[in-house]
Amino acid sequence: MAEKAGLDIPAVMDTISKGAAQSWQMENRWKTMTAGKFDFGFAVDWMRKDLSICLDEARRNGASLPVTALVDQFYAEVQRMGGARWDTSSLIARLNAADTKKS
């Protein structure tokens, strides 16, 4: 959203990372995410494996996990984009691809 609004990305990241949005991922991956580099950390394939375990257990015990299912779908789209070995910050690539399709 900040990029589309023409804002200074480093300034935005510096500002929002000091509040509730602060996280290790935010502080350590924002530069690589905005550069489209996803060669770090936990791979999408591994995340989908873990999400599958979680969703399977939820189905067995009757829990409803709609947000988890949606995130799993998003990561499936990243895999189809060729990002199976990209790290989990690559969700931004899926968002950017969806925005490009709308244009």
N, C-alpha and C positions, 0 to 999 in steps of 0.2 A: 504494500500500500504506500509506504514511504517513497519507494522508487517511482511509482506511477504518479505520485504527487510532486515529484521533482525535488524532494527534500535531500539534504546532505546526509547520506547513509551513515557515515561514521558518527556524526553528531546525534542522529536519531538513536543509534545503537548505544552510544555513551549515555544518553538520557534514559532510555527505557531499561537498560541493564542495571540501573541503580534502584529500581522499584520492584514490584511484584514479578516482573518478567525476568529478573536476574536468575541466571542458571549457569552451570558450567558450559553447556552447549552454546548459550548466548554469548558468553565471554570468549570462548575458544573456537567457535566455528563460524561466526558471522562473516568474517572476511572470506573464508573459503566458500561459504554458501553463496555470497554475492558474486564471487568469481566463478561459480559453477564448477568448483573442485570438490569432489566427494570421495577422495582416496584415503579416508581416515576412519578409524573407529569401527563400530559395530555394523556389519554388512546387512543390507536389506534382506537377503536370503535368511540370515539368522534371526532377524526380527520377525519375519513371517513365520518361521518355525515356532518361535516362542508365542506369537499371537495365536497360532493354530492350536497349540496346547491349551492356552487360556480359553479360547472360544469353544474347543471341544469339551473342556471341563464345565464351562458355563451351560452348554447344551445338556450335559449329563445331569447337572444339579438344578436346572431350571432358572439359572440367573440370566438376566437380560443385560447384555453389554453392547448396546447399539453404537456407541462412540468407538469402542474397540473394533467392532466389525467394520466401521467406516474407515478407520485408520488402516486396517488390514487391506481393504479395497484400494486405498490410495497407494500403499506399498506394492500391491499387485500391479498397479499402473506403472510405477517406477520400474519394476522388473521388466514389463513389456517395453519400456523405453530403453532397455539395455542396462539398467542400473542394479542388477542383482548383487553385484559386489560393491556398489557404492555404499557409503555409510548412511546412517539413518537421517542425517541432515538433508539428504537429497530429496526429501518431500518438497522442498522449495522448487526443485526442477519440475515436479509434477504440477505444482501451482503455476509456474511460468508457462508450461506447455498448455495448460487449460486456458490461460489468459490469451495465449497466441491464437488458439483455435477460435476464440470469441471475436477476435479482431478481423 
